Amino acid sequence: MMPEPQAFPRSPAVALPPAPAGPRRQATLVAGALCFLLAVAACEAAPPQSPSQLAFSGTVPRKAATPAEAKLNSRLLAAVDRMRAGVSPFSVRDGLDLDAEQRVLVDITAEVTPELLDAIAARGGVVVSHFARYDAIRAWTPIEAMIPLAERDDVRGIRPADHPVTR
């Protein structure tokens, strides 16, 4: 036979002191509301416009994406945008793999053809591996080559290279 579960005694409720009343409370509420409004106004300040401000903020104003830009991963597209703005295309937050020549390791989903492999090499890229069966290419590619490669009809998408996960 199992023993009966025992109930634990509850702690007595703690009474909180009443909120201050009168002019002191009103002043506290007004000060809090003022701080809130100032914080909201600061968040809605004008966006950065100079290249150095854009580099610091990590954001670049975007216009509507072209079909080629739509094929790029958002981290790669942000790097392309920073390059177009005249600042370093690479950010620590991107987590992009770079080689000594400032090329990015990418996975390209495309119909693998000799013409596409030659186009990657012609734009300064180095093909690491390709598998026609899986429509997959892994290559070190310069940022400035991303848009011209994405404009090709045989390319369906470009993203930063996937990394294996071990446990």
Secondary structure as UniProt FT lines:
FT   HELIX           23..43
FT   HELIX           51..57
FT   HELIX           67..70
FT   HELIX           74..84
FT   TURN            85..86
FT   HELIX           92..94
FT   TURN            100..101
FT   STRAND          103..110
FT   HELIX           114..122
FT   TURN            123..124
FT   STRAND          126..131
FT   HELIX           132..134
FT   STRAND          136..142
FT   HELIX           143..145
FT   HELIX           146..150
FT   TURN            153..154
FT   STRAND          155..160
//
